[in-house]
């Protein structure tokens, strides 16, 4: 689960289209062995609870597999809200 949350955070930046970002997040999550339904839920929650730019950065990080770089690309003032969005997504999707 911890890896799933990390991947979800990582998943933000691929192309200009939000749908591609979501697909990128879901694929990275599934590639790590998580259930597709859970991964789709996490991606939906992150898309809903983060701004477009942050969501794109997470998708980019998920695609590259480099969580640290993805998190580093998020402005400091947004890191807390992203963390809270990830925790909320994990809690909601784990039900």
C-alpha positions in Angstrom: 0.0 0.0 0.0 2.8 2.4 0.8 4.3 1.8 -2.6 0.9 2.4 -4.2 0.6 5.8 -2.5 4.2 6.6 -3.5 3.4 5.7 -7.1 0.3 7.8 -7.0 2.3 10.8 -5.9 4.8 10.0 -8.6 2.4 10.0 -11.4 2.1 13.6 -12.4 3.4 14.7 -15.8 3.2 13.1 -19.1 1.4 15.0 -21.9 -0.9 17.9 -22.0 -4.0 15.8 -21.5 -5.2 14.9 -18.0 -6.6 11.6 -19.2 -3.1 10.6 -20.2 -1.9 11.5 -16.8 -4.5 9.3 -15.2 -3.6 6.4 -17.5 0.0 6.8 -16.6 -0.7 6.7 -12.9 -2.9 3.7 -13.2 -0.4 1.8 -15.4 2.5 2.5 -13.0 0.4 1.4 -10.1 -0.7 -1.8 -11.8 2.9 -2.5 -12.9 3.9 -2.5 -9.2 1.4 -5.3 -8.6 -1.6 -3.4 -7.3 -5.2 -4.1 -8.3 -6.4 -2.1 -11.3 -9.6 -1.0 -9.5 -7.5 0.3 -6.5 -5.1 2.1 -8.9 -7.9 3.7 -10.8 -9.5 4.9 -7.6 -6.2 6.4 -6.4 -5.7 8.2 -9.7 -9.3 9.5 -9.7 -8.9 10.8 -6.1 -5.5 12.5 -6.8 -6.9 14.1 -10.0 -9.8 15.4 -8.1 -7.8 16.7 -5.1 -4.7 18.2 -6.8 -4.3 20.9 -9.3 -3.5 20.1 -13.0 0.2 21.0 -12.7 0.7 18.9 -9.6 -1.2 16.0 -11.1 1.0 16.2 -14.2 4.2 16.2 -12.1 3.0 13.1 -10.3 2.2 11.3 -13.6 5.6 12.2 -14.9 7.3 10.8 -11.8 5.2 7.6 -12.0 6.2 7.1 -15.6 9.9 7.6 -14.9 9.7 5.5 -11.7 11.6 8.2 -9.8 9.4 9.3 -6.9 12.1 11.5 -5.4 12.4 13.6 -8.5 8.6 13.8 -8.8 8.2 15.1 -5.2 11.1 17.5 -5.7 9.3 19.1 -8.6 6.3 19.9 -6.4 6.5 23.4 -4.8 7.1 23.3 -1.0 3.8 25.0 -0.3 1.9 22.3 -2.1 3.7 19.2 -0.7 1.5 19.1 2.4 -1.7 19.3 0.4 -0.4 16.5 -2.0 0.4 14.4 1.0 -3.0 14.9 2.5 -4.6 14.1 -0.9 -2.6 10.9 -1.1 -3.5 9.8 2.4 -7.2 10.6 1.8 -7.1 8.7 -1.5 -5.5 5.7 0.1 -8.0 5.6 2.9 -11.0 6.0 0.6 -9.8 3.5 -2.0 -8.8 0.8 0.5 -12.4 0.4 1.6 
